[in-house]
Amino acid sequence: MNPRAETVRRTIEQAFDDVPYPGDAQLVSPGDDGGVDLREDLKGKHWKEIPRDILRYHHDDLPFLSNIGLRYYLPAYLLAALEDDWDFLHFVIFNLAPTLDMYGYESKQDYLRKRFSEFTPTQKLAIREFMEFVRDEMSDRPMRSQIASALEDYWGTVEPAPPSN
């Protein structure tokens, strides 16, 4: 892993290290039948301990996670995407930088604000660092443009939390 990727990995791990497990019933969005297999495969597992084959099987299932389920399990997907796995990277970026207005939301920014409402400023900054790394390292122009747009519209506006006194 290149040194910058290693720094991004450590930032992600530190930002999400103390996120509490949301509980089995809170992993997927209520009433979402598409998340049944996902919930069964993830329940009770720490995000650091999910076997790669389980992640690979669910590489495109991030939309089924509830907001707090996403907050808990997204770091596993981010770290897999850092390892140059196209399936993970493509679907992670789609969820962090949507190219169209997600149904039920007024805009992409509205979707991102609501979808990531459970995330702390430190976690959002870790995601921004991940996205900046991917943007800078990618050769895929459309995806770079997609990431740049999301950074400009949402992730780039995330401010660090004020220091606690």
Secondary structure, 3 states (H helix, E strand, C coil): CCHHHHHHHHHHHHHHCCCCCCCHHHCECCCCHHHHHHHHHHCCCCHHHCCHHHHHHCCCCHHHECHHHHHHHHHHHHHHHHCCCHHHHHHHHHHHCCCCCCCCCCCHHHHHHHHCCCCCHHHHHHHHHHHHHHHHHCCCHHHHHHHHHHHHHCHHHCCCCCCCC
